[in-house]
Amino acid sequence: MIRVAIGGKSKTLLNHLTEKPPETNSEKYEQWEQDDLLMFSWLIQNIEPTLASNLTEFPIAKSLWDALAITYSSGSDKLQIFNLHVRANETKQNEASLENFWIILHGIWGEIDSIDPNPMKCTEDIKAYTKLRSEQKLFQFLHALDRKYDPTK
């Protein structure tokens, strides 16, 4: 979300999250440093104040961003994947409309798919894995429906 917020303000400043600074004796350094301080400020302002006070020791925006990415990344963290699966398994319709219930479950599945993507490389394996995962989602959906849908299931 921070990347989106910063990218909306200045796409060129996003380079401060990914690229190393120019040499300090470079003529570009002064402008780079001013932009980096702005970027650093945006990062700090978009972090919970209780966390931000512990992050001011980083010298440049990129080092702060890298530390945040390591600490709070939504990458393939197995605990995060586990928690999403638990959430999906514990989600029940609870008298919500079918549409709203589907949207909620689909959102959780989307999060799972984004951080735990299909590991297959072969086209046929990809199809088989996708079919298996789709069936598991269907079973999960059917299991979580309200009891009034038992005859339809």
N, C-alpha and C positions, 0 to 999 in steps of 0.2 A: 504494500500500500504506500509505503514511503517512496518507492521508485515511481509510482504513478503520480503522487503529489508533486515530487520534484520534477519529473518529466513534464508535467503540465505547466510548470513555471519556466523551465529552461532545459531543453533536451541536451544542450551542450554541457551543462553542469553535471549531467549523469556520468560523464567521463571521469569525474572525480571519485566515483565509486569503483571504477574498474581499472583506471590507468595510473601509472606511477607519475609523480610530479616531474616537471622539467628540472634540470640542474639549477642550483641556487644562483649560479653566475649567469644564467641564461637571461636574455632580455624579456622572455615571456614569463619569467618566474614571478615578478611583482603582480601582474594581473592574475596569474594562476593562484597565487597566495590569497589575494583578495576574494576571488571566486570560491576558493576552498574554505575560507573562513565563513563565507555565506552558507555554503553547503553544510559545513559542520554545524552551524547555528540551526539550520533547518532540521537536521537530524536530531539534535538535542531537544529542540522544541516539540518534536513529534514522539518523544519517548516519555513514559511515565516519570514525573519529577523525582520519585524515590529512586528510580534507576539511573536517571540522567546525572545525578550528582556523582555517581561512581564511574562515569565514563569520560570525564573531562581530561584525563591524563593522556588520551590518544593525541598524537601530534598533528595528524591530518585526517580529513574526512574518510579517505579510503581505509585507513587502519581502524577507524571506529566502525565503519560499515562491515569490514571483514570480521571484526570481533562480534558484532551483532549477528552476522550471518552464521557464524559458528555456534553462538550461544542460543539463538532463537530461530534458527532456520526451520522451515517446514519441509525440509528435504526428507530423505528416506529414513527417518527416525523410527525404529521398530516400536518403541513405546507409543509414539503418536499413531502409528498404523494400528497397533493393538487397541488403543483407546477409541479410534474411529470404528473399528469392527465391533467393539463392545457397544458403542452408541447405536450403531445400525441394528445390532441384535436386540437391544433393549427398547428401541423405538416401537411404539404401538400406535394404532390408529386413534384409540380413545375418543371415538365419536367425531373425529375431524372428518371433513369431506374427503372422499377418495382422492380428489385432485390435490388438496392441500397435503394430505398424507404422502402421496406420491412425490410431490415436490420436495418435502422434507427428506424422505429416504433417498431420492435421486441426488439431492445435494450432498448427503453424506457419502454416497457411492462415488460421486464425482471427486470429492476430496481424497477418498481412498485411491481411486484410479490415478489421480495426479501425483501422489507421492509414492505409490506402489504400482508402477505401470507393468504392463504385460512384458515379461522377460524373454519371451520367445523370439527367435530370429527367423525360423523357417515359416513360410506362408501357411502351410497346412497346420503347423503347431500353433500359430497365432490364431487361426480360425477355431481350432479345437479348444484352446485356452479361453478365448472370448466366449464361445458357446457355453463352456463349463461355468464361467463366472456369471454369465447371464442367467443360467438356470439357478445358480445359488441365490442371485438377487431375487428371482421370481419366487423361490421357496421362502426366502426371508420376508418378502412382501406379503405373500399369502398367509404365512404364520402370524404376522403382526396385525392382520385385519381383524376388525371387530367380529364377535361370534355370530352376528346376524348374517354374515356372508358365508357361514359354514356350508349351507346347502349348495351355494354357487361354486364353492371351491371344489 
